[in-house]
Amino acid sequence: MSATTPAANATPPAKGAALARQRRRKTRIGWNAVGVLVFLIVGFPVYWMVNTAFKPAKDAIDPDPSLLPTGFTLDNFHRALQIADFWGPVTRSLIVSVTVVLVGIVVGMLAALAISRFAFRGRKVVIVAILAVQMVPLVAMIIPVFLLLNDLGQYDKLSGLIITYLTFILPFTVWTLRGFIVNIPKELEEAAQVDGCTRTGAFIRVVFPLLAPGLVATSVYGFIQAWNEYLYALMLMSQKHQTATVWLANFTTKHGTEYAPMMAGSTMMAVPVVILFLFVQRKMAAGLTAGAVKG
Amino acid sequence: MSAADTTTAKTPPPPRPTPSSGARGGTAPGGGRAPRDRRPKLSGATPWALLAPCLLVLIAVLGYPMARLVTLSFQQFGQSQLWGFKDAQWVGLANFKAVLTDSMFWAVVLRTIVFAAGAVILTMVIGMLLALLLQRVSGWVKTLINIALVASWGMPIIVATTVFKWLFDSDYGVLNAVLSKLPGVHLVGHNWFASGPQGLAVIMLLVIWGAVPFVVITLSAGLTQVPKELEEAARLDGSGAWGVFRYVTLPILKPIIVMLTTLSVIWDMGVFPQVFVMRGGHPEDQFQLLTTWSYKQAFQVNDYSQGSAIALITVLLMLGVVAVYMRQMLKIGEVE
């Protein structure tokens, strides 16, 4: 499969190297072709979403659609905004996601500090518990969570949704932040303490600045999780107070299926998230292997 | 906090403490359970104070409902109990008996397992192939693929689901139009969701499309850790590409693969919105998976206790996989 073969080793070095290089270039072109094909297939759904969103409505329902863009119009976006209240759900989603992230990151950071910088009895139990909680299939929990919030009078309240989402993002926030903290050498803190900082001071002046990029990445990731959640938003909020994901899923039932405006709505929901995602994915990928998030 | 840090600051950091020793959870290979006389001095209340808010939230909104899920499944709990007209009654194993004797339930279990297994295997195989491909292409192709992968990874599941619904639409879907151009294929007006297996295959494709990027990116990171010298040595010893992969790459990647597989199993057993939204909120019987089935029993049939019983059975089914994952995680945790 790869370029270097036993044959290349047998021939005299100079000639062999040239042959091998030529051979390698040929296989490289082959792999590139496969790669481009993969790019086209994997990227197609995203392309088609954006393509449909900007298409004139009559081209969108062409039984023999053209694969290339056929024109440019914003009509579908206007239509999407008209069909149902768009900004209401988006505002609610924003409020929920931002609150969840702000609270989650503070609470999560404290917990992460505890399990990464302190030795205490029961530390392992806590770590196991946090990991285990992460493995609980959230779909299975919807019934009791619904009943709990119902009992507490938190059904159809943003606060109920916020506290629920908090439990979803906390385990991975703690776990990924722990990963970031563990990578900051303890000696730095100790040096600051030798120089007269208190432990808290050492944390604020030394650890915190080094942790900042990790905090940003984790926040963005948590934000995306909260923003994308569907099932709990559907169950815990009434139609009147729906969030953005539920708004999009409802699109179909309103006036039959108007696909072009629906793709416009999808684009509006997805593009900001995908862009945010682009920024953090490199930093998160490593943490995620440990953290187990997207579900 | 200030009181605590004065006390803890003075104690020198314990020499790489073995906090595992004696702790109840986990089976640390090294941490003997014999009590030691000289433990490193442990920091007092500070860590618990730091942990408190986190644990509080988790226990209140996850721990308590978890217990409630168990108790619910042994009770009779319907609409009248929800509104508070009647108290929940203990009915022992009646819910489980009702669920387990329902032939529909077994069909759902089987379907869920086949669906999850198919999705996991395909995700892992495709993910591995793409990760290997990424190593062999030029830089610009790599960038292109990475962009596509991150875009599909970042797509909200609901958006991805509606997009796939559009791609596979029977009248105006682009897929039918394009496939029909192939010689001998007549798919114009074909309804992909007329039958369960075909519809679920489309949903599986959607799940795989969303899951592959994470696998590829993680495996690619892992592949960079494979020492070039080892591959070279294997090649000099006469192994072909497959041999190098089988005996050098695969063993080194094994921990990552175990982790990704267990995670995928957990995620794919829990597939819900994809089916739910794809079928317009009312999946037909032949589309039901354990998650949607539990949801239907609870919120559409209004039998919360039977829904809970089904959810509980789902969790139990996944426990084995979770155990494997946890062991792997703890191994990694030990290294750090």
Boltz contact constraints between the chains, C-beta under 6 A:
constraints:
  - contact:
      token1: [A, 1]
      token2: [B, 241]
      max_distance: 6.0
  - contact:
      token1: [A, 2]
      token2: [B, 241]
      max_distance: 6.0
  - contact:
      token1: [A, 31]
      token2: [B, 136]
      max_distance: 6.0
  - contact:
      token1: [A, 31]
      token2: [B, 137]
      max_distance: 6.0
  - contact:
      token1: [A, 32]
      token2: [B, 137]
      max_distance: 6.0
  - contact:
      token1: [A, 32]
      token2: [B, 138]
      max_distance: 6.0
  - contact:
      token1: [A, 32]
      token2: [B, 141]
      max_distance: 6.0
  - contact:
      token1: [A, 35]
      token2: [B, 137]
      max_distance: 6.0
  - contact:
      token1: [A, 35]
      token2: [B, 141]
      max_distance: 6.0
  - contact:
      token1: [A, 35]
      token2: [B, 145]
      max_distance: 6.0
  - contact:
      token1: [A, 38]
      token2: [B, 145]
      max_distance: 6.0
  - contact:
      token1: [A, 39]
      token2: [B, 144]
      max_distance: 6.0
  - contact:
      token1: [A, 39]
      token2: [B, 145]
      max_distance: 6.0
  - contact:
      token1: [A, 39]
      token2: [B, 148]
      max_distance: 6.0
  - contact:
      token1: [A, 42]
      token2: [B, 148]
      max_distance: 6.0
  - contact:
      token1: [A, 42]
      token2: [B, 152]
      max_distance: 6.0
  - contact:
      token1: [A, 43]
      token2: [B, 148]
      max_distance: 6.0
  - contact:
      token1: [A, 45]
      token2: [B, 163]
      max_distance: 6.0
  - contact:
      token1: [A, 46]
      token2: [B, 151]
      max_distance: 6.0
  - contact:
      token1: [A, 49]
      token2: [B, 163]
      max_distance: 6.0
  - contact:
      token1: [A, 61]
      token2: [B, 172]
      max_distance: 6.0
  - contact:
      token1: [A, 64]
      token2: [B, 177]
      max_distance: 6.0
  - contact:
      token1: [A, 65]
      token2: [B, 174]
      max_distance: 6.0
  - contact:
      token1: [A, 65]
      token2: [B, 177]
      max_distance: 6.0
  - contact:
      token1: [A, 107]
      token2: [B, 53]
      max_distance: 6.0
  - contact:
      token1: [A, 107]
      token2: [B, 54]
      max_distance: 6.0
  - contact:
      token1: [A, 110]
      token2: [B, 50]
      max_distance: 6.0
  - contact:
      token1: [A, 111]
      token2: [B, 51]
      max_distance: 6.0
  - contact:
      token1: [A, 111]
      token2: [B, 54]
      max_distance: 6.0
  - contact:
      token1: [A, 113]
      token2: [B, 50]
      max_distance: 6.0
  - contact:
      token1: [A, 114]
      token2: [B, 47]
      max_distance: 6.0
  - contact:
      token1: [A, 114]
      token2: [B, 50]
      max_distance: 6.0
  - contact:
      token1: [A, 114]
      token2: [B, 51]
      max_distance: 6.0
  - contact:
      token1: [A, 118]
      token2: [B, 43]
      max_distance: 6.0
  - contact:
      token1: [A, 118]
      token2: [B, 47]
      max_distance: 6.0
  - contact:
      token1: [A, 119]
      token2: [B, 14]
      max_distance: 6.0
  - contact:
      token1: [A, 119]
      token2: [B, 17]
      max_distance: 6.0
  - contact:
      token1: [A, 119]
      token2: [B, 19]
      max_distance: 6.0
  - contact:
      token1: [A, 119]
      token2: [B, 42]
      max_distance: 6.0
  - contact:
      token1: [A, 120]
      token2: [B, 42]
      max_distance: 6.0
  - contact:
      token1: [A, 120]
      token2: [B, 43]
      max_distance: 6.0
  - contact:
      token1: [A, 120]
      token2: [B, 47]
      max_distance: 6.0
  - contact:
      token1: [A, 121]
      token2: [B, 42]
      max_distance: 6.0
  - contact:
      token1: [A, 123]
      token2: [B, 19]
      max_distance: 6.0
  - contact:
      token1: [A, 124]
      token2: [B, 20]
      max_distance: 6.0
  - contact:
      token1: [A, 124]
      token2: [B, 23]
      max_distance: 6.0
  - contact:
      token1: [A, 124]
      token2: [B, 25]
      max_distance: 6.0
  - contact:
      token1: [A, 124]
      token2: [B, 26]
      max_distance: 6.0
  - contact:
      token1: [A, 125]
      token2: [B, 23]
      max_distance: 6.0
  - contact:
      token1: [A, 125]
      token2: [B, 24]
      max_distance: 6.0
  - contact:
      token1: [A, 125]
      token2: [B, 25]
      max_distance: 6.0
  - contact:
      token1: [A, 128]
      token2: [B, 25]
      max_distance: 6.0
  - contact:
      token1: [A, 128]
      token2: [B, 26]
      max_distance: 6.0
  - contact:
      token1: [A, 131]
      token2: [B, 326]
      max_distance: 6.0
  - contact:
      token1: [A, 131]
      token2: [B, 329]
      max_distance: 6.0
  - contact:
      token1: [A, 133]
      token2: [B, 58]
      max_distance: 6.0
  - contact:
      token1: [A, 133]
      token2: [B, 62]
      max_distance: 6.0
  - contact:
      token1: [A, 135]
      token2: [B, 322]
      max_distance: 6.0
  - contact:
      token1: [A, 137]
      token2: [B, 270]
      max_distance: 6.0
  - contact:
      token1: [A, 139]
      token2: [B, 270]
      max_distance: 6.0
  - contact:
      token1: [A, 139]
      token2: [B, 272]
      max_distance: 6.0
  - contact:
      token1: [A, 139]
      token2: [B, 291]
      max_distance: 6.0
  - contact:
      token1: [A, 140]
      token2: [B, 311]
      max_distance: 6.0
  - contact:
      token1: [A, 140]
      token2: [B, 314]
      max_distance: 6.0
  - contact:
      token1: [A, 140]
      token2: [B, 315]
      max_distance: 6.0
  - contact:
      token1: [A, 141]
      token2: [B, 65]
      max_distance: 6.0
  - contact:
      token1: [A, 143]
      token2: [B, 298]
      max_distance: 6.0
  - contact:
      token1: [A, 143]
      token2: [B, 304]
      max_distance: 6.0
  - contact:
      token1: [A, 143]
      token2: [B, 307]
      max_distance: 6.0
  - contact:
      token1: [A, 143]
      token2: [B, 308]
      max_distance: 6.0
  - contact:
      token1: [A, 144]
      token2: [B, 65]
      max_distance: 6.0
  - contact:
      token1: [A, 144]
      token2: [B, 68]
      max_distance: 6.0
  - contact:
      token1: [A, 144]
      token2: [B, 69]
      max_distance: 6.0
  - contact:
      token1: [A, 145]
      token2: [B, 65]
      max_distance: 6.0
  - contact:
      token1: [A, 148]
      token2: [B, 65]
      max_distance: 6.0
  - contact:
      token1: [A, 163]
      token2: [B, 61]
      max_distance: 6.0
  - contact:
      token1: [A, 164]
      token2: [B, 61]
      max_distance: 6.0
  - contact:
      token1: [A, 166]
      token2: [B, 57]
      max_distance: 6.0
  - contact:
      token1: [A, 167]
      token2: [B, 57]
      max_distance: 6.0
  - contact:
      token1: [A, 167]
      token2: [B, 58]
      max_distance: 6.0
  - contact:
      token1: [A, 167]
      token2: [B, 61]
      max_distance: 6.0
  - contact:
      token1: [A, 167]
      token2: [B, 62]
      max_distance: 6.0
  - contact:
      token1: [A, 170]
      token2: [B, 54]
      max_distance: 6.0
  - contact:
      token1: [A, 182]
      token2: [B, 336]
      max_distance: 6.0
  - contact:
      token1: [A, 193]
      token2: [B, 9]
      max_distance: 6.0
  - contact:
      token1: [A, 198]
      token2: [B, 5]
      max_distance: 6.0
  - contact:
      token1: [A, 199]
      token2: [B, 5]
      max_distance: 6.0
  - contact:
      token1: [A, 199]
      token2: [B, 9]
      max_distance: 6.0
  - contact:
      token1: [A, 200]
      token2: [B, 5]
      max_distance: 6.0
  - contact:
      token1: [A, 228]
      token2: [B, 156]
      max_distance: 6.0
  - contact:
      token1: [A, 230]
      token2: [B, 158]
      max_distance: 6.0
  - contact:
      token1: [A, 230]
      token2: [B, 273]
      max_distance: 6.0
  - contact:
      token1: [A, 231]
      token2: [B, 272]
      max_distance: 6.0
  - contact:
      token1: [A, 245]
      token2: [B, 158]
      max_distance: 6.0
  - contact:
      token1: [A, 248]
      token2: [B, 158]
      max_distance: 6.0
  - contact:
      token1: [A, 249]
      token2: [B, 158]
      max_distance: 6.0
  - contact:
      token1: [A, 249]
      token2: [B, 277]
      max_distance: 6.0
  - contact:
      token1: [A, 259]
      token2: [B, 166]
      max_distance: 6.0
  - contact:
      token1: [A, 262]
      token2: [B, 162]
      max_distance: 6.0
  - contact:
      token1: [A, 266]
      token2: [B, 159]
      max_distance: 6.0
  - contact:
      token1: [A, 266]
      token2: [B, 162]
      max_distance: 6.0
  - contact:
      token1: [A, 269]
      token2: [B, 159]
      max_distance: 6.0
  - contact:
      token1: [A, 270]
      token2: [B, 155]
      max_distance: 6.0
  - contact:
      token1: [A, 270]
      token2: [B, 156]
      max_distance: 6.0
  - contact:
      token1: [A, 270]
      token2: [B, 159]
      max_distance: 6.0
  - contact:
      token1: [A, 273]
      token2: [B, 154]
      max_distance: 6.0
  - contact:
      token1: [A, 273]
      token2: [B, 156]
      max_distance: 6.0
  - contact:
      token1: [A, 274]
      token2: [B, 151]
      max_distance: 6.0
  - contact:
      token1: [A, 274]
      token2: [B, 154]
      max_distance: 6.0
  - contact:
      token1: [A, 277]
      token2: [B, 154]
      max_distance: 6.0
  - contact:
      token1: [A, 278]
      token2: [B, 150]
      max_distance: 6.0
  - contact:
      token1: [A, 281]
      token2: [B, 150]
      max_distance: 6.0
  - contact:
      token1: [A, 285]
      token2: [B, 217]
      max_distance: 6.0
  - contact:
      token1: [A, 289]
      token2: [B, 218]
      max_distance: 6.0
  - contact:
      token1: [A, 292]
      token2: [B, 263]
      max_distance: 6.0
  - contact:
      token1: [A, 295]
      token2: [B, 267]
      max_distance: 6.0
